[in-house]
Amino acid sequence: MHLLIVRHAESVGNREYRIQGRYDYPLSEQGVEQAHALGQSLTDESWKPTHIYTSPLQRAVHTTAILRDYWATRDTVVTPISNPNLQEIKNGVLEGLTWPEAQLQHPQLCETLTNASSWVPIPGAESLKAIRDRAQLVVQSWLMEHHNEDKLWVVSHGGFMQYLLAALLGSDRVWGISMPPTATFEFELDLSQWDITDQQNPFNPLLWKIKRFNDTQHLTPIDLEQDYYPGDCLVQ
């Protein structure tokens, strides 16, 4: 199975330095340009998707539509499938706020988040285990519902994708990674060998390949200079 995981393009919430979470911001003008840049870049690839999955939040849906349309004029149109499990991490009472706004509205919570060395629950937010479980459900659905010849595009969010990548790679830790909008991660895996664990298969890198990781070659230096890109969600 061929798999391309994409972070959505820049949203208005990103540009305003907001803790977005599930707050449904549209793409910014720069985000639309970023999505077109990635779409144009993907036309040069040797493979096209047979299935497309997207978060239902509009910043992901719009990114998906732009990418899909670069293939729609060349070949069969693939209808994107909306999957609520691909949504961004739910950040409860902090969603939609900038950090200064959060400090004004929830000063004690923000002080605790700033000074704590371990996880602090945010009222109304997902727990870390719930996020991890959701990511594992997504990966299991790919493994159970698809075949080796399938080629998937998946558009999701920077916060949740950290958990999604950990689940796909079988990591017992979730590693923080700063990924710009439209950053791409590409994998190839042999589904016929995935569940055969009593031999040497899990340790055979010929069966599981990382083709690109946090790739941003299609972005401009101005895109990469921005300092607000990790701000889709807040996980402490």
N, CA, C and O of each residue as an XYZ file, in Angstrom:
944
protein
N       0.844     -1.190      0.000
C       0.000      0.000      0.000
C       0.878      1.239      0.000
O       1.877      1.317      0.716
N       0.484      2.202     -0.817
C       1.207      3.459     -0.900
C       0.414      4.501     -0.126
O      -0.804      4.584     -0.283
N       1.073      5.293      0.700
C       0.385      6.193      1.612
C       1.072      7.552      1.636
O       2.276      7.649      1.872
N       0.287      8.604      1.389
C       0.787      9.971      1.477
C      -0.059     10.714      2.511
O      -1.267     10.869      2.332
N       0.578     11.175      3.595
C      -0.108     11.913      4.655
C       0.314     13.376      4.552
O       1.505     13.683      4.494
N      -0.667     14.276      4.530
C      -0.423     15.698      4.282
C      -1.022     16.541      5.399
O      -2.166     16.331      5.800
N      -0.251     17.484      5.892
C      -0.849     18.487      6.774
C      -1.565     19.526      5.912
O      -1.058     19.902      4.855
N      -2.726     19.990      6.344
C      -3.471     21.001      5.596
C      -2.631     22.253      5.394
O      -1.636     22.467      6.086
N      -3.047     23.082      4.432
C      -2.373     24.349      4.171
C      -2.683     25.364      5.278
O      -3.533     25.135      6.138
N      -1.973     26.482      5.227
C      -2.130     27.502      6.266
C      -3.574     27.999      6.356
O      -4.201     28.290      5.338
N      -4.089     28.094      7.572
C      -5.436     28.600      7.813
C      -5.375     30.030      8.348
O      -4.310     30.532      8.707
N      -6.537     30.666      8.392
C      -6.633     31.982      9.020
C      -6.220     31.893     10.494
O      -5.581     32.804     11.020
N      -6.590     30.787     11.157
C      -6.206     30.591     12.547
C      -4.701     30.499     12.728
O      -4.156     31.035     13.694
N      -4.020     29.819     11.802
C      -2.558     29.775     11.846
C      -1.978     31.184     11.752
O      -1.108     31.566     12.534
N      -2.468     31.934     10.795
C      -1.933     33.277     10.547
C      -2.170     34.192     11.739
O      -1.390     35.113     11.979
N      -3.244     33.944     12.490
C      -3.550     34.783     13.649
C      -2.975     34.211     14.946
O      -3.289     34.699     16.031
N      -2.137     33.181     14.837
C      -1.485     32.562     15.997
C      -2.500     31.990     16.991
O      -2.318     32.116     18.202
N      -3.563     31.365     16.488
C      -4.606     30.862     17.375
C      -4.423     29.373     17.676
O      -3.890     28.618     16.863
N      -4.875     28.978     18.855
C      -4.922     27.566     19.238
C      -6.187     27.009     18.589
O      -7.273     27.121     19.157
N      -6.058     26.422     17.427
C      -7.235     26.115     16.635
C      -8.040     24.937     17.177
O      -9.241     25.054     17.422
N      -7.367     23.799     17.361
C      -8.103     22.601     17.753
C      -9.192     22.302     16.750
O      -8.926     22.231     15.550
N     -10.438     22.120     17.229
C     -11.569     21.829     16.351
C     -12.243     23.106     15.813
O     -13.204     23.024     15.048
N     -11.742     24.270     16.211
C     -12.331     25.516     15.723
C     -12.137     25.559     14.211
O     -11.033     25.341     13.714
N     -13.220     25.841     13.482
C     -13.222     25.567     12.045
C     -12.855     26.781     11.204
O     -13.724     27.429     10.620
N     -11.561     27.084     11.144
C     -11.091     28.207     10.352
C     -10.901     27.815      8.887
O     -10.544     26.673      8.597
N     -11.138     28.757      7.952
C     -10.855     28.495      6.537
C      -9.373     28.683      6.237
O      -8.602     29.116      7.094
N      -8.989     28.353      5.018
C      -7.621     28.626      4.583
C      -7.404     30.122      4.409
O      -8.326     30.859      4.061
N      -6.183     30.555      4.653
C      -5.778     31.925      4.340
C      -5.440     31.999      2.848
O      -5.379     30.975      2.167
N      -5.223     33.212      2.351
C      -4.819     33.358      0.950
C      -3.495     32.648      0.711
O      -3.316     31.996     -0.318
N      -2.573     32.769      1.647
C      -1.291     32.086      1.507
C      -1.481     30.581      1.552
O      -0.779     29.844      0.860
N      -2.432     30.117      2.368
C      -2.713     28.689      2.432
C      -3.212     28.142      1.107
O      -2.825     27.045      0.705
N      -4.059     28.888      0.430
C      -4.540     28.462     -0.892
C      -3.364     28.329     -1.853
O      -3.291     27.373     -2.626
N      -2.446     29.291     -1.803
C      -1.260     29.221     -2.659
C      -0.405     28.002     -2.313
O       0.122     27.339     -3.206
N      -0.270     27.712     -1.031
C       0.511     26.541     -0.615
C      -0.102     25.246     -1.135
O       0.609     24.365     -1.619
N      -1.422     25.134     -1.032
C      -2.096     23.922     -1.504
C      -1.916     23.756     -3.011
O      -1.709     22.644     -3.495
N      -1.994     24.865     -3.752
C      -1.765     24.787     -5.199
C      -0.323     24.395     -5.508
O      -0.071     23.644     -6.449
N       0.618     24.901     -4.721
C       2.024     24.547     -4.941
C       2.235     23.049     -4.733
O       2.945     22.406     -5.506
N       1.622     22.495     -3.692
C       1.742     21.058     -3.463
C       1.024     20.286     -4.559
O       1.546     19.287     -5.054
N      -0.169     20.737     -4.945
C      -0.893     20.052     -6.004
C      -0.090     19.984     -7.292
O      -0.033     18.944     -7.948
N       0.535     21.114     -7.651
C       1.365     21.133     -8.848
C       2.548     20.183     -8.705
O       2.909     19.486     -9.654
N       3.155     20.155     -7.512
C       4.286     19.267     -7.268
C       3.876     17.801     -7.397
O       4.630     16.982     -7.923
N       2.685     17.480     -6.914
C       2.237     16.082     -6.946
C       1.907     15.603     -8.349
O       1.874     14.396     -8.590
N       1.663     16.521     -9.284
C       1.406     16.088    -10.661
C       2.644     15.469    -11.288
O       2.550     14.742    -12.277
N       3.807     15.759    -10.711
C       5.056     15.193    -11.225
C       5.351     13.812    -10.644
O       6.318     13.162    -11.040
N       4.517     13.367     -9.703
C       4.736     12.059     -9.083
C       4.364     10.937    -10.053
O       3.597     11.145    -10.993
N       4.911      9.759     -9.814
C       4.639      8.613    -10.687
C       3.393      7.843    -10.272
O       3.037      6.856    -10.916
N       2.724      8.277     -9.207
C       1.515      7.586     -8.759
C       0.434      8.589     -8.381
O       0.725      9.718     -7.986
N      -0.815      8.158     -8.508
C      -1.955      8.982     -8.151
C      -2.827      8.188     -7.182
O      -2.718      6.963     -7.129
N      -3.688      8.854     -6.416
C      -4.446      8.150     -5.382
C      -5.610      7.336     -5.944
O      -6.242      7.712     -6.931
N      -5.870      6.215     -5.286
C      -7.112      5.484     -5.521
C      -8.141      5.808     -4.455
O      -9.336      5.590     -4.655
N      -7.679      6.334     -3.312
C      -8.552      6.717     -2.214
C      -7.992      7.998     -1.580
O      -6.780      8.160     -1.439
N      -8.901      8.898     -1.205
C      -8.506     10.132     -0.530
C      -9.342     10.269      0.738
O     -10.568     10.164      0.701
N      -8.666     10.505      1.856
C      -9.341     10.708      3.138
C      -8.997     12.094      3.665
O      -7.872     12.568      3.507
N      -9.980     12.740      4.294
C      -9.745     14.065      4.834
C     -10.453     14.263      6.158
O     -11.512     13.687      6.406
N      -9.855     15.083      7.003
C     -10.554     15.605      8.169
C     -11.748     16.423      7.683
O     -11.665     17.038      6.619
N     -12.857     16.451      8.427
C     -14.015     17.242      7.996
C     -13.877     18.744      8.249
O     -14.732     19.511      7.806
N     -12.827     19.188      8.949
C     -12.648     20.616      9.180
C     -12.292     21.306      7.867
O     -11.538     20.763      7.060
N     -12.834     22.499      7.656
C     -12.783     23.105      6.320
C     -11.370     23.418      5.843
O     -11.134     23.443      4.635
N     -10.429     23.655      6.738
C      -9.061     23.906      6.284
C      -8.457     22.659      5.649
O      -7.619     22.758      4.753
N      -8.883     21.485      6.113
C      -8.429     20.230      5.502
C      -9.236     19.915      4.250
O      -8.674     19.476      3.246
N     -10.549     20.135      4.298
C     -11.412     19.850      3.148
C     -11.003     20.691      1.941
O     -10.936     20.179      0.824
N     -10.728     21.979      2.159
C     -10.337     22.859      1.060
C      -8.976     22.450      0.499
O      -8.785     22.427     -0.717
N      -8.035     22.130      1.381
C      -6.736     21.637      0.918
C      -6.917     20.397      0.059
O      -6.324     20.284     -1.014
N      -7.736     19.467      0.534
C      -7.990     18.224     -0.193
C      -8.585     18.496     -1.566
O      -8.174     17.885     -2.553
N      -9.550     19.409     -1.636
C     -10.211     19.716     -2.908
C      -9.218     20.274     -3.924
O      -9.260     19.915     -5.101
N      -8.326     21.152     -3.469
C      -7.324     21.719     -4.373
C      -6.389     20.629     -4.887
O      -6.109     20.569     -6.084
N      -5.904     19.766     -3.993
C      -4.998     18.693     -4.407
C      -5.700     17.736     -5.367
O      -5.136     17.353     -6.392
N      -6.939     17.351     -5.028
C      -7.700     16.410     -5.859
C      -7.926     16.957     -7.266
O      -7.858     16.209     -8.241
N      -8.194     18.253     -7.373
C      -8.510     18.835     -8.674
C      -7.328     18.827     -9.626
O      -7.525     18.919    -10.838
N      -6.113     18.721     -9.123
C      -4.967     18.614    -10.025
C      -4.963     17.283    -10.763
O      -4.393     17.165    -11.848
N      -5.611     16.272    -10.159
C      -5.726     14.976    -10.839
C      -7.037     14.849    -11.609
O      -7.120     14.066    -12.555
N      -8.060     15.604    -11.220
C      -9.388     15.427    -11.796
C      -9.411     15.685    -13.295
O     -10.198     15.069    -14.013
N      -8.566     16.580    -13.775
C      -8.554     16.884    -15.202
C      -7.675     15.922    -15.991
O      -7.667     15.958    -17.222
N      -6.946     15.076    -15.306
C      -6.023     14.153    -15.958
C      -6.549     12.731    -16.025
O      -6.182     11.977    -16.926
N      -7.400     12.355    -15.087
C      -7.802     10.962    -14.985
C      -9.112     10.884    -14.213
O      -9.790     11.895    -14.030
N      -9.464      9.700    -13.765
C     -10.703      9.511    -13.028
C     -10.713     10.313    -11.738
O      -9.726     10.339    -11.002
N     -11.836     10.967    -11.472
C     -11.973     11.749    -10.251
C     -12.155     10.807     -9.066
O     -12.965      9.882     -9.125
N     -11.405     11.037     -7.994
C     -11.546     10.278     -6.752
C     -12.293     11.156     -5.755
O     -11.850     12.266     -5.461
N     -13.412     10.681     -5.233
C     -14.207     11.450     -4.286
C     -13.611     11.326     -2.890
O     -13.496     10.215     -2.373
N     -13.230     12.440     -2.265
C     -12.667     12.363     -0.910
C     -13.678     11.836      0.098
O     -14.874     12.116      0.004
N     -13.184     11.074      1.056
C     -13.994     10.526      2.145
C     -13.659     11.284      3.423
O     -12.502     11.338      3.841
N     -14.678     11.865      4.035
C     -14.482     12.606      5.276
C     -14.467     11.642      6.459
O     -15.386     10.842      6.632
N     -13.415     11.729      7.268
C     -13.279     10.855      8.438
C     -13.103     11.716      9.688
O     -12.061     12.351      9.847
N     -14.107     11.752     10.587
C     -13.991     12.594     11.788
C     -12.824     12.224     12.683
O     -12.373     13.051     13.475
N     -12.322     10.994     12.575
C     -11.172     10.598     13.388
C      -9.879     11.273     12.952
O      -8.872     11.193     13.655
N      -9.896     11.941     11.793
C      -8.719     12.667     11.322
C      -8.713     14.121     11.780
O      -7.808     14.876     11.425
N      -9.719     14.524     12.569
C      -9.778     15.900     13.050
C      -8.600     16.225     13.964
O      -7.918     15.344     14.488
N      -8.394     17.535     14.131
C      -7.349     17.990     15.033
C      -7.711     17.638     16.472
O      -8.864     17.340     16.783
N      -6.710     17.676     17.335
C      -6.893     17.430     18.759
C      -7.863     18.460     19.335
O      -7.753     19.654     19.055
N      -8.796     17.994     20.127
C      -9.756     18.890     20.761
C      -9.093     19.579     21.947
O      -8.598     18.919     22.861
N      -9.086     20.909     21.926
C      -8.373     21.683     22.949
C      -9.284     22.406     23.928
O      -8.850     23.331     24.615
N     -10.534     21.994     23.996
C     -11.431     22.464     25.043
C     -11.565     23.976     25.119
O     -11.788     24.641     24.107
N     -11.426     24.521     26.336
C     -11.709     25.941     26.577
C     -10.708     26.878     25.901
O     -10.948     28.084     25.833
N      -9.599     26.350     25.404
C      -8.580     27.208     24.792
C      -8.760     27.346     23.281
O      -8.065     28.141     22.650
N      -9.675     26.588     22.700
C      -9.834     26.606     21.246
C     -10.271     27.985     20.748
O     -11.155     28.623     21.321
N      -9.631     28.422     19.674
C      -9.966     29.684     19.051
C      -9.274     30.885     19.654
O      -9.432     31.999     19.155
N      -8.506     30.687     20.722
C      -7.847     31.790     21.410
C      -6.382     31.893     20.995
O      -5.733     30.889     20.705
N      -5.876     33.121     20.973
C      -4.429     33.294     20.940
C      -3.915     33.027     22.354
O      -4.695     32.988     23.306
N      -2.605     32.843     22.485
C      -2.072     32.602     23.828
C      -2.291     33.797     24.762
O      -2.658     33.590     25.919
N      -2.079     35.057     24.301
C      -2.396     36.186     25.190
C      -3.872     36.214     25.604
O      -4.182     36.532     26.752
N      -4.785     35.885     24.684
C      -6.207     35.833     25.037
C      -6.471     34.732     26.056
O      -7.248     34.912     26.994
N      -5.818     33.596     25.862
C      -5.979     32.492     26.814
C      -5.483     32.892     28.203
O      -6.099     32.546     29.211
N      -4.370     33.620     28.249
C      -3.835     34.057     29.541
C      -4.790     35.015     30.260
O      -4.878     35.007     31.487
N      -5.498     35.832     29.493
C      -6.474     36.749     30.091
C      -7.717     36.011     30.579
O      -8.230     36.301     31.660
N      -8.203     35.054     29.779
C      -9.453     34.373     30.114
C      -9.253     33.221     31.097
O     -10.148     32.914     31.885
N      -8.079     32.581     31.052
C      -7.824     31.427     31.915
C      -6.423     31.549     32.528
O      -5.556     30.719     32.257
N      -6.205     32.562     33.338
C      -4.841     32.830     33.831
C      -4.250     31.693     34.655
O      -3.076     31.363     34.490
N      -5.036     31.091     35.535
C      -4.488     30.036     36.385
C      -4.123     28.802     35.566
O      -3.077     28.190     35.783
N      -5.001     28.441     34.614
C      -4.722     27.290     33.744
C      -3.463     27.530     32.925
O      -2.616     26.643     32.818
N      -3.330     28.716     32.348
C      -2.160     29.003     31.508
C      -0.874     29.023     32.314
O       0.170     28.582     31.832
N      -0.940     29.530     33.537
C       0.249     29.511     34.391
C       0.651     28.085     34.715
O       1.837     27.754     34.723
N      -0.345     27.231     34.985
C      -0.055     25.823     35.271
C       0.536     25.138     34.054
O       1.495     24.374     34.175
N      -0.035     25.407     32.863
C       0.485     24.810     31.634
C       1.923     25.249     31.374
O       2.747     24.462     30.911
N       2.214     26.511     31.675
C       3.550     27.047     31.407
C       4.595     26.439     32.330
O       5.730     26.204     31.914
N       4.224     26.187     33.569
C       5.209     25.761     34.575
C       5.259     24.251     34.795
O       6.186     23.753     35.433
N       4.278     23.521     34.278
C       4.226     22.080     34.545
C       5.251     21.328     33.696
O       5.505     21.688     32.546
N       5.830     20.292     34.272
C       6.767     19.444     33.532
C       6.087     18.180     33.008
O       6.693     17.428     32.245
N       4.840     17.936     33.404
C       4.092     16.781     32.920
C       2.740     17.244     32.402
O       2.409     18.428     32.472
N       1.962     16.301     31.880
C       0.705     16.652     31.228
C      -0.291     17.271     32.206
O      -0.461     16.793     33.328
N      -0.939     18.333     31.762
C      -1.982     19.005     32.536
C      -3.274     18.945     31.733
O      -3.296     19.421     30.598
N      -4.355     18.378     32.275
C      -5.610     18.321     31.520
C      -6.207     19.709     31.316
O      -6.250     20.515     32.245
N      -6.664     19.983     30.100
C      -7.355     21.221     29.775
C      -8.851     20.936     29.788
O      -9.288     19.992     29.129
N      -9.647     21.709     30.509
C     -11.091     21.442     30.570
C     -11.718     21.346     29.176
O     -11.547     22.233     28.340
N     -12.444     20.253     28.947
C     -13.110     20.054     27.670
C     -12.240     19.490     26.574
O     -12.720     19.269     25.462
N     -10.960     19.248     26.857
C     -10.037     18.748     25.835
C      -9.929     17.229     25.875
O     -10.335     16.588     26.844
N      -9.371     16.663     24.801
C      -9.099     15.230     24.756
C      -7.939     14.875     25.677
O      -7.033     15.684     25.882
N      -7.966     13.683     26.224
C      -6.801     13.183     26.953
C      -5.779     12.668     25.945
O      -6.115     12.373     24.799
N      -4.543     12.566     26.381
C      -3.495     12.063     25.491
C      -3.780     10.636     25.066
O      -3.514     10.269     23.922
N      -4.317      9.822     25.967
C      -4.644      8.440     25.615
C      -5.761      8.391     24.580
O      -5.737      7.549     23.683
N      -6.736      9.281     24.694
C      -7.830      9.312     23.725
C      -7.312      9.680     22.333
O      -7.768      9.135     21.327
N      -6.364     10.602     22.287
C      -5.772     10.979     20.997
C      -5.025      9.794     20.400
O      -5.175      9.483     19.218
N      -4.217      9.136     21.231
C      -3.450      7.979     20.774
C      -4.383      6.864     20.295
O      -4.123      6.244     19.264
N      -5.465      6.604     21.032
C      -6.412      5.563     20.638
C      -7.065      5.902     19.302
O      -7.269      5.024     18.464
N      -7.386      7.154     19.111
C      -8.006      7.584     17.853
C      -7.046      7.380     16.675
O      -7.457      6.940     15.602
N      -5.785      7.697     16.882
C      -4.789      7.491     15.828
C      -4.644      6.011     15.484
O      -4.519      5.653     14.313
N      -4.660      5.159     16.495
C      -4.543      3.726     16.241
C      -5.752      3.195     15.480
O      -5.614      2.306     14.640
N      -6.943      3.736     15.769
C      -8.141      3.345     15.025
C      -8.007      3.691     13.547
O      -8.394      2.906     12.682
N      -7.459      4.865     13.262
C      -7.278      5.280     11.877
C      -6.329      4.332     11.147
O      -6.622      3.874     10.042
N      -5.196      4.045     11.771
C      -4.214      3.156     11.135
C      -4.807      1.764     10.938
O      -4.619      1.159      9.882
N      -5.515      1.253     11.932
C      -6.133     -0.069     11.797
C      -7.146     -0.101     10.666
O      -7.271     -1.115      9.978
N      -7.872      0.992     10.462
C      -8.842      1.022      9.363
C      -8.132      0.939      8.018
O      -8.638      0.295      7.099
N      -6.958      1.584      7.881
C      -6.201      1.467      6.640
C      -5.757      0.025      6.402
O      -5.857     -0.492      5.289
N      -5.268     -0.611      7.457
C      -4.725     -1.962      7.324
C      -5.817     -2.977      7.008
O      -5.580     -3.934      6.270
N      -7.000     -2.778      7.554
C      -8.077     -3.755      7.400
C      -8.910     -3.528      6.144
O      -9.469     -4.481      5.601
N      -9.004     -2.304      5.676
C      -9.928     -1.981      4.591
C      -9.260     -1.842      3.234
O      -9.945     -1.650      2.229
N      -7.933     -1.937      3.184
C      -7.253     -1.695      1.917
C      -6.378     -2.880      1.510
O      -6.141     -3.811      2.280
N      -5.908     -2.799      0.257
C      -5.080     -3.854     -0.330
C      -3.744     -3.255     -0.768
O      -3.572     -2.037     -0.793
N      -2.818     -4.120     -1.105
C      -1.478     -3.660     -1.457
C      -1.469     -2.692     -2.631
O      -0.639     -1.785     -2.687
N      -2.397     -2.886     -3.575
C      -2.405     -2.029     -4.760
C      -3.050     -0.664     -4.515
O      -3.019      0.200     -5.392
N      -3.628     -0.465     -3.341
C      -4.288      0.804     -3.042
C      -3.270      1.906     -2.770
O      -2.183      1.671     -2.240
N      -3.667      3.117     -3.154
C      -2.813      4.295     -2.980
C      -3.643      5.374     -2.292
O      -4.622      5.872     -2.847
N      -3.237      5.723     -1.077
C      -4.035      6.611     -0.233
C      -3.393      7.989     -0.096
O      -2.185      8.117      0.104
N      -4.237      9.016     -0.210
C      -3.870     10.353      0.232
C      -4.686     10.639      1.479
O      -5.882     10.351      1.519
N      -4.046     11.206      2.505
C      -4.713     11.509      3.771
C      -4.347     12.942      4.161
O      -3.167     13.276      4.267
N      -5.357     13.787      4.374
C      -5.121     15.177      4.768
C      -5.639     15.376      6.185
O      -6.822     15.175      6.462
N      -4.735     15.776      7.080
C      -5.099     15.904      8.489
C      -4.434     17.153      9.078
O      -4.241     18.143      8.372
N      -4.086     17.112     10.357
C      -3.653     18.293     11.107
C      -2.336     18.031     11.834
O      -2.026     16.897     12.200
N      -1.568     19.105     12.035
C      -0.224     18.976     12.589
C      -0.154     18.356     13.966
O       0.751     17.568     14.241
N      -1.095     18.694     14.841
C      -1.080     18.105     16.180
C      -1.410     16.624     16.144
O      -0.684     15.806     16.707
N      -2.518     16.278     15.475
C      -2.947     14.883     15.430
C      -1.979     14.023     14.630
O      -1.808     12.845     14.943
N      -1.345     14.581     13.609
C      -0.440     13.783     12.783
C       0.751     13.254     13.565
O       1.320     12.229     13.189
N       1.142     13.921     14.634
C       2.225     13.386     15.461
C       1.826     12.029     16.052
O       2.643     11.111     16.136
N       0.575     11.919     16.453
C       0.052     10.663     17.006
C      -0.165      9.641     15.893
O       0.065      8.446     16.081
N      -0.610     10.123     14.733
C      -0.843      9.233     13.603
C       0.465      8.590     13.135
O       0.505      7.395     12.841
N       1.521      9.380     13.070
C       2.821      8.850     12.653
C       3.355      7.847     13.676
O       3.917      6.817     13.305
N       3.179      8.150     14.964
C       3.640      7.219     15.999
C       2.898      5.886     15.900
O       3.502      4.825     16.054
N       1.587      5.941     15.644
C       0.806      4.712     15.522
C       1.235      3.914     14.299
O       1.364      2.692     14.374
N       1.454      4.581     13.188
C       1.863      3.897     11.961
C       3.236      3.253     12.112
O       3.457      2.144     11.626
N       4.158      3.940     12.783
C       5.522      3.441     12.943
C       5.663      2.463     14.107
O       6.735      1.894     14.309
N       4.582      2.261     14.878
C       4.630      1.318     15.991
C       5.433      1.815     17.167
O       5.964      1.013     17.935
N       5.533      3.123     17.326
C       6.311      3.702     18.416
C       5.513      3.690     19.714
O       4.304      3.924     19.701
N       6.177      3.419     20.830
C       5.505      3.488     22.127
C       5.611      4.884     22.736
O       5.190      5.097     23.873
N       6.158      5.813     22.006
C       6.220      7.218     22.386
C       5.669      8.047     21.234
O       5.728      7.630     20.077
N       5.129      9.231     21.556
C       4.731     10.187     20.529
C       5.777     11.295     20.521
O       5.973     11.993     21.516
N       6.440     11.442     19.387
C       7.554     12.380     19.279
C       7.069     13.699     18.690
O       6.398     13.716     17.658
N       7.412     14.802     19.351
C       7.027     16.115     18.854
C       7.785     16.472     17.593
O       9.001     16.299     17.516
N       7.061     16.972     16.606
C       7.696     17.384     15.354
C       6.969     18.613     14.835
O       5.740     18.632     14.771
N       7.713     19.625     14.472
C       7.138     20.842     13.910
C       7.045     20.684     12.403
O       8.061     20.556     11.720
N       5.836     20.695     11.892
C       5.638     20.483     10.454
C       4.920     21.687      9.838
O       3.836     22.051     10.294
N       5.501     22.304      8.819
C       4.835     23.417      8.147
C       3.559     22.958      7.448
O       3.399     21.767      7.180
N       2.651     23.882      7.150
C       1.467     23.523      6.368
C       1.847     22.883      5.037
O       2.801     23.307      4.385
N       1.103     21.874      4.648
C       1.289     21.046      3.441
C       2.552     20.198      3.480
O       2.959     19.668      2.446
N       3.188     20.052      4.647
C       4.290     19.091      4.769
C       3.759     17.690      4.465
O       2.633     17.356      4.833
N       4.571     16.876      3.795
C       4.120     15.555      3.368
C       4.997     14.444      3.945
O       6.194     14.612      4.179
N       4.342     13.302      4.163
C       4.986     12.098      4.680
C       4.526     10.937      3.802
O       3.325     10.701      3.665
N       5.466     10.216      3.211
C       5.113      9.158      2.252
C       5.688      7.811      2.714
O       6.847      7.716      3.120
N       4.849      6.783      2.639
C       5.231      5.451      3.081
C       4.786      4.405      2.064
O       3.805      4.592      1.344
N       5.527      3.304      2.024
C       5.101      2.098      1.313
C       5.156      0.939      2.294
O       6.144      0.776      3.009
N       4.097      0.130      2.334
C       4.100     -1.021      3.226
C       3.405     -2.200      2.570
O       2.456     -2.042      1.802
N       3.902     -3.382      2.893
C       3.371     -4.624      2.331
C       2.302     -5.170      3.277
O       2.618     -5.771      4.304
N       1.048     -4.957      2.922
C      -0.040     -5.385      3.796
C      -0.106     -6.901      3.950
O      -0.557     -7.402      4.980
N       0.334     -7.623      2.944
C       0.276     -9.088      3.026
C       1.218     -9.643      4.088
O       1.056    -10.778      4.535
N       2.207     -8.838      4.492
C       3.187     -9.281      5.477
C       3.014     -8.608      6.839
O       3.721     -8.940      7.790
N       2.082     -7.669      6.932
C       1.976     -6.831      8.123
C       1.749     -7.632      9.393
O       2.377     -7.357     10.416
N       0.856     -8.624      9.345
C       0.477     -9.369     10.550
C       1.319    -10.615     10.804
O       1.086    -11.337     11.773
N       2.293    -10.867      9.937
C       3.159    -12.030     10.138
C       4.338    -11.605     11.005
O       5.335    -11.086     10.503
N       4.217    -11.828     12.307
C       5.211    -11.305     13.251
C       6.055    -12.394     13.904
O       6.896    -12.099     14.754
N       5.835    -13.675     13.508
C       6.574    -14.751     14.157
C       7.883    -15.060     13.440
O       8.587    -15.994     13.824
N       8.219    -14.297     12.413
C       9.484    -14.497     11.716
C      10.304    -13.207     11.819
O      10.356    -12.589     12.882
N      10.931    -12.810     10.738
C      11.775    -11.617     10.745
C      11.121    -10.422     10.053
O      11.755     -9.381      9.883
N       9.860    -10.566      9.653
C       9.206     -9.531      8.856
C       9.205     -8.131      9.489
O       9.474     -7.151      8.795
N       8.910     -8.018     10.786
C       8.881     -6.661     11.340
C      10.216     -5.926     11.256
O      10.265     -4.699     11.344
N      11.297     -6.685     11.087
C      12.636     -6.094     11.075
C      13.206     -5.970      9.661
O      14.390     -5.681      9.489
N      12.362     -6.190      8.655
C      12.814     -6.180      7.263
C      12.455     -4.842      6.615
O      11.290     -4.624      6.282
N      13.424     -3.940      6.427
C      13.109     -2.621      5.871
C      12.706     -2.648      4.405
O      12.295     -1.622      3.863
N      12.817     -3.806      3.751
C      12.332     -3.896      2.378
C      10.803     -3.940      2.323
O      10.210     -3.671      1.279
N      10.165     -4.281      3.453
C       8.707     -4.383      3.504
C       8.048     -3.086      3.937
O       6.871     -2.862      3.654
N       8.799     -2.225      4.625
C       8.246     -0.981      5.167
C       9.198      0.160      4.822
O      10.325      0.195      5.317
N       8.758      1.089      3.982
C       9.663      2.121      3.478
C       9.116      3.518      3.756
O       7.940      3.798      3.527
N       9.988      4.382      4.252
C       9.685      5.798      4.370
C      10.283      6.487      3.145
O      11.503      6.554      2.994
N       9.419      6.995      2.279
C       9.866      7.613      1.034
C      10.162      9.103      1.194
O      11.044      9.642      0.527
N       9.418      9.764      2.085
C       9.690     11.160      2.428
C       9.115     11.425      3.813
O       8.137     10.800      4.222
N       9.731     12.355      4.525
C       9.327     12.621      5.904
C       9.412     14.116      6.164
O      10.499     14.693      6.156
N       8.256     14.746      6.395
C       8.171     16.187      6.622
C       8.753     16.962      5.441
O       9.507     17.918      5.622
N       8.394     16.538      4.243
C       8.926     17.136      3.020
C       8.212     18.458      2.723
O       6.983     18.527      2.740
N       8.992     19.497      2.453
C       8.437     20.826      2.172
C       9.100     21.451      0.936
O       9.178     22.675      0.833
N       9.568     20.640      0.018
C      10.303     21.169     -1.132
C       9.459     22.091     -2.000
O       9.993     22.951     -2.700
N       8.147     21.914     -1.955
C       7.256     22.729     -2.785
C       6.992     24.110     -2.202
O       6.443     24.971     -2.890
N       7.376     24.341     -0.930
C       7.111     25.613     -0.275
C       8.198     26.642     -0.577
O       9.325     26.290     -0.926
N       7.842     27.916     -0.438
C       8.796     28.998     -0.655
C       9.542     29.314      0.641
O       9.081     28.930      1.715
N      10.681     30.004      0.569
C      11.372     30.417      1.800
C      10.492     31.247      2.724
O      10.623     31.155      3.945
N       9.589     32.064      2.157
C       8.690     32.867      2.984
C       7.766     31.961      3.794
O       7.525     32.218      4.973
N       7.247     30.899      3.167
C       6.403     29.942      3.887
C       7.155     29.354      5.075
O       6.607     29.237      6.171
N       8.402     28.990      4.850
C       9.174     28.283      5.869
C       9.694     29.210      6.961
O      10.088     28.739      8.028
N       9.703     30.516      6.715
C      10.183     31.463      7.715
C       9.147     31.765      8.787
O       9.501     32.280      9.848
N       7.878     31.459      8.540
C       6.836     31.783      9.514
C       7.058     30.978     10.792
O       7.546     29.849     10.757
N       6.686     31.590     11.930
C       6.969     30.962     13.217
C       5.720     30.478     13.943
O       5.794     30.118     15.118
N       4.561     30.465     13.256
C       3.326     30.097     13.935
C       2.820     28.728     13.543
O       1.718     28.360     13.948
N       3.564     27.958     12.780
C       3.043     26.734     12.214
C       2.693     25.632     13.213
O       1.765     24.872     12.937
N       3.368     25.492     14.348
C       2.957     24.444     15.276
C       1.614     24.709     15.962
O       1.124     23.847     16.692
N       0.998     25.904     15.740
C      -0.104     26.332     16.576
C      -1.480     25.816     16.255
O      -2.449     26.523     16.530
N      -1.639     24.632     15.690
C      -2.966     24.072     15.488
C      -3.606     23.677     16.818
O      -4.824     23.764     16.971
N      -2.806     23.252     17.760
C      -3.346     22.750     19.012
C      -2.311     22.959     20.107
O      -1.166     23.333     19.852
N      -2.749     22.708     21.329
C      -1.840     22.861     22.472
C      -1.927     21.569     23.280
O      -2.980     21.234     23.824
N      -0.818     20.853     23.352
C      -0.770     19.621     24.131
C       0.316     19.778     25.172
O       1.471     20.028     24.830
N      -0.037     19.634     26.438
C       0.943     19.764     27.515
C       1.021     18.460     28.290
O       1.792     18.355     29.245
